[in-house]
């Protein structure tokens, strides 16, 4: 007589595999979200660095001094290839230490600090990962 042996996984084995997958995903997903957020912040810092460099070049070419204003249209195509876009859908601008800390979109001050509206507080400062320093 030939005995047929049933093949397959038991319920306990399947439950163990599902539990292991759940534990691994519980560890991986928050790390992925943090890495994504950090990547956006780094891209924003790079854009702000590029804007500040373009403002400095514009100021040197046009004999501007600290506190003079510069708009994005003065920078695009000559000093920057295209208008930088914030990866978090924020807007770029400046809060000049020469006048006030009111955030002005698309206007930059020679010698000022470019900002992104994401992470901006009502007063001076903001989050260090958004302000280019």
Secondary structure, 3 states (H helix, E strand, C coil): CCCCCCCCCCHHHHHHHHHHHHHHHHHHHHHHHHHHHHHHHHHHHHHHHHHHHHHHHHHHHCCCCCCCEEEHHHHECCCECCCCCCCCCCCEEECCCCCCCCCEECEEECCCCEEECCCCCCCCCCCCCCCCC
